[in-house]
Amino acid sequence: MRFLVDECAGPGVASWLTDQGHDVFSVFDAARGIRDTEVLHRAVSEKRILVTTDKDFGEMIFRQGRMHTGVILLRLDDERTPNKIDVLSRLLDQHADAVAGAYVVATEETIRIRSG
């Protein structure tokens, strides 16, 4: 899969996804400080699923009507990298086929997938 890992999700998540064989662009490593609009535009133009902890993307997509090619919003009580990876791993193990084009909210306990 192709992912764009937002700066707030961190380089550890990007590295883990790369180690899993995914094509990953890390904002932290390659474009630190770019605005959210640029992050979303890049994800769409490169057909990447955005991995983020930033709720502002929901506002951009659902209220402003911006396009996306898939968003994984990690809404976690524990935002340390190992927990982010555990939640993301569970999500991809159970729902990898449903993530592209969907808006996904993943917590330690739940996964909500909103298609299209």
C-alpha positions as CSV (number, residue, x, y, z in Angstrom):
1,M,0.0,0.0,0.0
2,R,1.0,3.6,-0.4
3,F,1.0,5.8,2.7
4,L,1.8,9.4,3.5
5,V,2.6,9.6,7.2
6,D,1.9,13.0,8.7
7,E,4.5,14.7,10.8
8,C,2.4,14.3,14.0
9,A,2.2,10.5,13.4
10,G,6.0,10.4,13.6
11,P,9.0,8.9,11.9
12,G,8.7,5.6,13.9
13,V,5.3,4.9,12.2
14,A,6.8,5.7,8.8
15,S,9.7,3.5,9.4
16,W,7.5,0.6,10.6
17,L,5.3,0.8,7.6
18,T,8.4,0.9,5.3
19,D,9.7,-2.2,7.1
20,Q,6.4,-3.9,6.4
21,G,7.0,-3.4,2.7
22,H,4.7,-0.4,2.1
23,D,5.6,2.6,-0.1
24,V,5.8,5.5,2.4
25,F,6.3,9.2,2.2
26,S,7.2,10.7,5.7
27,V,6.4,14.3,6.2
28,F,8.7,14.3,9.3
29,D,11.6,13.1,7.2
30,A,11.1,14.8,3.9
31,A,8.8,17.9,4.2
32,R,8.7,18.9,7.9
33,G,6.5,22.0,8.6
34,I,4.3,21.9,5.5
35,R,0.7,23.0,6.0
36,D,-2.2,20.5,6.4
37,T,-3.6,21.6,3.0
38,E,-0.3,20.7,1.4
39,V,-0.2,17.3,3.2
40,L,-3.7,16.4,1.9
41,H,-2.9,17.6,-1.6
42,R,0.2,15.5,-1.7
43,A,-1.6,12.4,-0.5
44,V,-4.3,12.8,-3.1
45,S,-1.9,13.7,-6.0
46,E,0.3,10.7,-5.1
47,K,-2.7,8.4,-4.3
48,R,-1.5,7.7,-0.8
49,I,-3.4,6.9,2.4
50,L,-2.8,9.6,5.0
51,V,-1.9,8.4,8.5
52,T,-2.3,11.2,11.1
53,T,-3.2,12.1,14.6
54,D,-4.6,15.5,13.5
55,K,-8.4,15.9,13.6
56,D,-8.2,18.9,11.4
57,F,-8.2,16.6,8.3
58,G,-11.8,15.5,9.2
59,E,-12.8,19.2,9.1
60,M,-11.2,19.6,5.7
61,I,-12.8,16.5,4.3
62,F,-16.3,16.5,5.8
63,R,-17.0,20.3,6.2
64,Q,-14.9,21.7,3.4
65,G,-15.5,18.9,0.9
66,R,-11.8,18.3,0.1
67,M,-10.9,15.1,-1.8
68,H,-8.9,12.3,-0.2
69,T,-7.7,8.9,-1.1
70,G,-8.0,7.5,2.4
71,V,-7.3,8.7,5.9
72,I,-6.3,6.8,9.0
73,L,-6.9,9.0,12.0
74,L,-5.2,7.6,15.1
75,R,-7.2,8.9,18.2
76,L,-5.2,7.4,21.0
77,D,-4.9,8.0,24.7
78,D,-1.3,6.7,24.6
79,E,0.4,8.5,21.7
80,R,3.8,6.8,22.1
81,T,5.1,5.2,18.9
82,P,4.8,1.5,20.0
83,N,1.1,2.1,20.7
84,K,0.5,3.8,17.4
85,I,2.2,0.9,15.7
86,D,0.1,-1.7,17.6
87,V,-3.2,0.1,16.7
88,L,-2.1,0.5,13.0
89,S,-1.0,-3.1,12.8
90,R,-4.3,-4.4,14.2
91,L,-6.2,-2.1,11.7
92,L,-4.2,-3.3,8.7
93,D,-4.4,-7.0,9.8
94,Q,-8.2,-6.8,10.1
95,H,-9.2,-4.2,7.5
96,A,-6.5,-3.6,5.0
97,D,-8.9,-4.1,2.1
98,A,-11.3,-1.4,3.4
99,V,-8.8,1.5,4.0
100,A,-8.2,2.9,0.6
101,G,-10.7,5.7,-0.1
102,A,-12.1,5.5,3.4
103,Y,-11.9,7.7,6.5
104,V,-10.8,5.5,9.3
105,V,-10.8,6.4,13.0
106,A,-8.8,4.0,15.1
107,T,-8.5,4.0,18.9
108,E,-7.0,1.4,21.3
109,E,-10.5,-0.3,21.5
110,T,-12.3,0.5,18.3
111,I,-12.0,0.9,14.5
112,R,-14.6,3.0,12.6
113,I,-14.5,3.0,8.8
114,R,-16.5,5.5,6.8
115,S,-16.3,4.6,3.1
116,G,-16.1,7.2,0.4
